[in-house]
């Protein structure tokens, strides 16, 4: 995988707050351990790599990882503050945009978000459009959960076609939304295939929903752990038992847990999950629904659980769009659609490369890949022309792949010089 820089990759994070001194990962580990009252881990990076249970994506340290330290709250927040730069967008967002509620329920078929994403995963293929994801099991789940919708897909219902294609209208819809689900699925699929090729034997899927990777991409000796809310996990288990024969499709371990109430390590404890082994962690379509404090808590859980060489894939909403500093009419429409379902976008992440590196570094990860929408479209949707007014993918989503470079440790908000202890 080749690292892809965003257009603002060289920008400094100073705009969102003063920066503290930077440092290598070994220094960060030492400072964090000392601040928490533990023994400092002074291992050199090469020694940390030696602790990995298999090959790493980046076995050599990179000067790009030596980024200034910025408080997490300045790198990830809800973007609600009104500034001289964004007040016009805020005014438009809360006055004009809500009128879209008049037609959006019809356009989005009134389906819950997880059902809607499941149908979008199959839409292009079902309607004879170019498609890049290989999820051949999603139709089984869709037809079981939404028989009428499944019939409309099979019959290529004209009304559904116009409703869904209407999403690509610049100011009325959410251009590129169906392609977003298609390409995001493929990007994570490719990341998983590479991880398994590199010998990773454990996969943890957080907020698994109707993810089908454990059944499509499973291999002998690879263990999957699907983590979701207890009621969602049980419903998924019942669907799997009904639709996917055990002699044909491998079974994950279903972990029913509310991660806002219990830590990831505790949730995985009753299973046979091995914390000493490299693991692939997937967080798809979740981060922006979490309050910043909850996202930070989840990253802290990964910092404390993931072994050296583990990998992390997730998508996020650009903070510049979330805050209104950058205006995208499709995002404003999508936000209202989410409101209509009683859901809210709560977290945006500063998309500049240095800022992403700073966030990952706080939790012991190194950035392997930062992909923006334009780069993802060039990779998977090369048959479509990029147009700024009607892009083939929503330009306000970003995609991050990271690799754990520190052994499990308790993280702190900002890695500063350790405080002096009182005598």
Secondary structure, DSSP 8 states (H G I E B T S, - for coil): ------TTTT--GGGGS--B----HHHHHHHHHHHTTS------HHHHHHTSSS--S--S--GGG---B--HHHHEE------TTTHHHHHHHHHTGGGGHHHHHHHTTT--HHHHHHHHHHHHHHTT--------SHHHHHHHH-HHHHHHHHTT-HHHHHHHHGGG-TTTS-TTHHHHHHHHHHHHHHHHHHHHHTT--EEEEET-TT--HHHHS--TT-EEEEEE-HHHHHHHHHHHHHHS-TTTS---EEEE--TTTS-HHHHHHTTT--TTS--EEEE-S-GGGS-HHHHHHHHHHHHHH--TT-EEEEEEEBHHHHTTSS--HHHHHHHHHHHHTT-----EE--SHHHHHHHHHHTTEEEEEEEEHHHHHHHH-TTS---SSS-SS-TTEEEEEEEE-S-S----SS--S------
